[in-house]
């Protein structure tokens, strides 16, 4: 059994190897002279053509900030930490409310996951806690002293006109509904999110520390039964993103420089009520992003929470694409909102527009062969670096999500190859999501199917 430090060193060596091979193979590092690039592009393509080709090439550098954050996060911090040790007694922890928001379309899923999360909390030693389900429709939870079901009235309207999940989250903060004190804590989960013992320990350490008002941790998607292998392997990139960019921005800077996700969110009640989810329609499509940037502007601090939680990737390609489309539309609304100063959202804006311009930057794959242009060596090196790190993130996501001991070496390697083979699929889906997101109807909240019913065989 390899130690966590050894695993991290091997991972760093593999990352550097992938970067070196990619740099050499793509010409980012030139081992000899390239006479094919020795020409005047302004003369060959004309001023308009050459300008357009260089502009499209420059668009590939928009992801550079988040790539640098991912590279630093994956190398500076141990990517394979051991079991999370408790740094204090659970009996001394403040009150923790585990809040699940749902539309109530999948009541059996919610009931099952509430029972599983309850068991996980008690087995991890958590004592002072409550599981609260906030729903638009009655779920029918069993009566229990540690379970509370909150049904959002159809007549409820937040002051700013917040919609969808933001409306339900704001309802929980209203006087007469909220039962928590300002120094209590809330752990926000989606209806399909499952706690693990490590995540409960990480949450306990975070709230016992008490230095930061907001926190977030790692979510993996390949646990238990895999429903859709294509979407699950494609989501391996998100696992690496959590351990890279997300971890670095919270552990080093304690700020949501690139925003955060909407699940596995830990908040102090007083700070959450001060920031509020009542941010109007523009803050309702990606309510998590808007909330994080509002908290950032108000000076609150963030930290990374150790331990992982489990979720499922979308069960269909249509849901996968619709999920990405909503994220793009919601983040664009945040980037363009006058309520968030530019100095707080400029990194998020660069990241968002690297997504928006993906159809143009993707065209470089064809243009590089059909219409080559000479570029400075540093430009070629940086372009290859971006591609190498993004490709490696799929490999790391699989290594982090799938157990070698559970799958065996052959299936484990097949999962890595499968993740790499989903890259073209992921690029196509992301491009389609961009087009539909830019030209489709805004202020819509598509909810993906969360409940998988295996076929019954007789």
N, C-alpha and C positions, 0 to 999 in steps of 0.2 A: 504493500500500500504506500503510494507516494504521499509525502507531506504536502500541505497546502503551499508552502514556500517553493518546494520543488516544482509543483504544478504551475505556479505562477511564472517561475523562471523559464520553464519549457514553453509556456504560452508566449512569453515575450520574445523568446528566440524564434518561435514559429512566425510571429507577427513580423519581425524584422526580416526573416528569410523571404516571406511572401512579398514584402515591399521591395526587397533587393531584386528578386526574380522578375517582378512586374516592371520595375524601373528599367532593367536591362532589355527585357523582351519588347517593351513598347517604345524604347528609345529615350526614356527619361534620363538614363545615364548612357551617354554615347561613348562606346569603346573605340570607335574609329570615326573617320570623317564621313559625312553623308552628303555626297555630291548631288543627290536627287533634290535636296532642299536648297541648293545653291542657285537661286534665281530670284528675280524681282517680282513679287506678287502683284504690285501695283501695275506693272506693265502687262503681266499675263492675264489678270482678271479685271483690270480697270479699277479706277478708284472706288466706285460704288461696290463692285464685287469684292475687292480686297477688304474694304472697310467692313462689309457685312460678314465676311468669313472670320475676321479677327474679333468682331463683336460677339458672334456666336461662340467662338472659342473662349472668350473671356467669361461668358456666362457659366462655364464649367467651374469657375473659381468661387462662385457664390457659396457652395457647401464647405469651403475651406475652414471657416471658423468652427463649425460643429465637428468636422473631421479632426481638427487639431485637438478639440476637447475630448473626442472619443479616444484618440491615440494616447493622450496624456492620462485620461481616466483609466484606461485598460492597462497601462504600464506602471503608473505611480502607486496605485493601490492594489493590494492583493486581490486578484480576480477569483481566487478559490479559497475564501475564508473557511475556517473550521466552524464547528457548531457554535452558535452565539452564546457566550457565557453571560449569566445574569450578574449585573453589577450591584444589585440591591434586593431586598426582600419584596416579593409581590404584596405582602401585607402592608408595606409602607407606601405603595403606589397610590396616586390619586384616582378618583373615579374615572372609568373609561367606558364610553358608549360606542359600541360597534354599530354603525348606522348603514343600513342597506337601503338604497333607493331603487324602486321598481315601479313599472306601470301596472303590475299585477297580472300580466298576460300569462305568466308561467307559475301559478301558485304552488304546484307540487315541487318544482325546482327550488323555489324560495324556502319552502318548509324543510326540504331535505338538507339544504345548505345551512339553514339556521341550526338544525340539529347537529350537523357535523362541526360547525364552527363553535357551538356550545361545548361539545365534547373536547375539541382542541384547546379551548381556553381553560377548562377545568383541569385537563391533563398537564397543561403547561404551568399550572399553579396560580393562574389569575383568579383573584378573589372578588375584587371590587369592580364589577362590570355589569353592563346591560347590553343586550342585543336589540336594536330598534329597527323595525322595518317600516319604511315610509313608502306608501303605495297609493296609486290612484284608484285601485279596486281592492275590495276586501280579499285578503289572502287566506284568512281562516287559520291563524296560528293558534296552537294549543296554549291554554292559560299556563303561565309560568312566571315566577317572581323575577326572572331575569330576561324576560322577553316582553317587548312592547310593540304593538302594531298601531301605526299612525296612518289614518286614511285622510288624504288631502281632499277637502270638499271641492266639488265641481264649481262652486261659486267663488272660491278663493281667487283673488286677483292681487298680486303684489303691487306696490305703489308705482314702480317704474314700468310695469307691464312685462316683467320677466316671464319666460315661457319654459315649458318642457321640464327637464331635470332641475334647472335653476329654480323654477317655481316651487317644486317639492322641497328642495333644500332650504329655501327661504321660509317656507311654512313652518319648518321645524324650529326656526329661530324666533318666531313670533311670540310675544308675551301671551301667556295662557296655554301655549303648546309646548314651549321649551321647559323642561324640568331640570336642566343642568345648571350648575354654577359656573361662573366665569373661569375658575381655575380647574374645572374638569376638562376632559379630553374626548375628542371624537375621532374614531377610525372610520373613514369613508370607504365603503366597498360597493362594487357592482353586484347584481343579484347572483352572478355565477362565480364570484370570487370566493376562494377557499383559503382560510388561514392555515398556517403551519406552525409547529412548535417554535421553530426558529424566528418566525415573524412576530409571534407573541412575545418572545424574549426580547427581540429588537425593539418592539413598541414599549415594553416595560422599561428598558434601558433609556429610551428616548424621553419618556415622560418623567422618569425619576431624575434624569439629568436636568431637565427644565430650563435649559439655556436658550432654546429656540421654540418659537411658537408654531412652526409648521415643519412637517417632515414627510418623506416618501421613500419607498424602498423598491426592490426588484420584484417583477412579476414574470413568471415563466408559463409556457403554454403547452408543453409536451408531456404533462403528467397524466398518469392513469391511461384511460383509453383515448387514443387520437382519432377524432372523427374525420377530419379532412387533412390528409398529409401535406397537400400542396400549400394550403393557407398556414398550417402549423409551421412548416419549414420556412415559409416566407417570413413568418413572424419571429424567426430566430434573430433577425436583424434588430428587432425591438428589444430583445433580451440584452444584446450587446450594447445597445444604445443606453439602456438603464445602467449597466455596469461601467460605461464609459462617460458619456456626456453628462447624464443625470447625476451620477455619483460625484464627478469632479465639481460641477457647479455648486452642489450643496455642501460637500465636504471641505472644499477649499475656499469658495467665495460666499457660501451661505446665502445665495441669491438665486431666484429662478430665471437665470439669464436667457434660457431657451424655453421657459415655461415648464410644465410638468404634465402628468397624466391625471385622469379623473378617478382612479382607484388606487388603493393602498395609500391613501392620504391621511395623515395624522395632524389634527389641528387642536389648538387650545380654544375652548368655547368663547372666551371673552374676545380673543383676536378674530375668530371667525365671525362673530356678531358685528364686530366693528368694521370688518372688510365688507361683509354682506354678499349674498348672491342676487340681490335685487338690482341688477345692472341693465335692465331693459332688454328688448329683443336682440340687440347686437351682442349682448353678453350672455345669451342663452343657447346659442348653437354649440359653442365650445366654452361652456360655463367654467370648466376647470382652468382653462388658459386665462380667461378674463379675470377670474378670482386670483390666480397666482400673480398676475401683473399688477392688479390693484393692491395686493398685499405688499408687493415689492415697492410700489410707489409710496406706501404708507410707512415704510421703514422696518417692517417685520423681518425676522431672520428665519432661515431654513436650514435643515440638516438632512443627511442621508440616514435612513433607518435600516439597520442590518436585518438580514433574514428575508426569505422570499415568500411570496404568495402565489397561488395557482389560479390560472384562468384557462379558458378554452379559446382557441382562434375561431373566427367565423366558420360556420359549417358549409357555406356555399361561396362560390366565386362572386356571385352577385352581392351577397352581404359584405364580402371583403371589399369590393369596389365601392359600395355605398358608404361603408364605414370611413374609408379614406376620403371620399368626396365630402362628407360632413366635416371631417377634421379640417380639410383645406378651407372650406367656406367659413367655418367658425374662426380659425386662426386669422384669416384675412380680415374678418370683421374686427378682431382685436387689434391687429396691426394698424388698421385705418381709423380706429376709435380716437376721438379727441380727448377722451378721459385718461388715456395712458400717455404720458410724456415720451417723446422720442428717445431721450437719453436712457430710459428704462427698457425700451422695446426694440432698440436698433438691431441687436443680435437676433432676436426673434424675427424681425422683419427680413433680415438677410437670409435666415434659414427658410422662412416662408416663401420668399421670392426665388430661392433656389429650387423650390418645389413647383412654383407657378411656371417657371421658365423651363421646366424639365423637357417638354416636347422640343424646344429649340436646342438645349444642351445635348439631348440624346441624338439629335441629327448629326453631331460631330462624328459619331461612329461611321456614318456613310461619307460625310464630307471630308474626313481625314484621308480617305482613300481616293475619292473622286476629285477633290480639289485641295491637295496638300498646300500648306502654307509654312514658310520658315518661321520658327519661333525661337526666342532666346532659350538657352539651356535651362535656366531657372524655371521658366514657364513650363517647359516640357517635364521637368522633374516634379514640379508641384502638381501638375495634372495627373501624372502617373501615381504620385503619392495618394491623391484623393481616391483614385480608382482602386488602388491596392488595399487601402484601409477599409473601404466600403465592402470589398469582396471578402476580406478576412472577417469582417463582422458577422457574416453568415456562418462562417466556420466556427467562430467562437460561440455564437448563439447556440449552435447544435451541441458543442462540447459542454456548454453550461446547462443545457436543457435535458440532454439524454445521458443516461447513465451507461458507462461502458460495461459495468458489471451486470446490469440488467439486460442489455441488448446483445452483448457479445461483440467481439472485434469486427466481424463481417457486417452485421447490421448497423453497427455504429459508423463504420466507414461509408456504408450505403446512405445513411442519413446525411453525412457531410456532403457526399456527391449530390444527393437529392436537393439539399439546400442551395448548392451552387447552381444546379440546373433550374431552380425556380427564379434565379435572378432575371432572365429575360421576361418571364411571366410577370414578375413583380414590376418591372419597368413598364411593360404594356399596361398593366392595371393602373399604375400610378399616373401614366399619361392620359388614359381614358378618364380617370377620376378628376384630373386637372381640367380637361376640356368640359366635362359635365358640370364641374364645380363652378367654373368661370361663367358658363352660359346658362346653367340651370337655375331653377328657382331657389332663392335664398330663404333663410329663416325657416328651414325645415329640419326636423330631427328624426332621421331614419334609425329605427331600433332593429338591430340584427336579431335573428333567432338564437335563443340561448338554451333551449331545451332539446336534448337529443333523446329520441326514443328508439332504442335498438329494435330491429325486427324480431317478431316473435316466431319461433320455429316450433312445429309440432312433430 
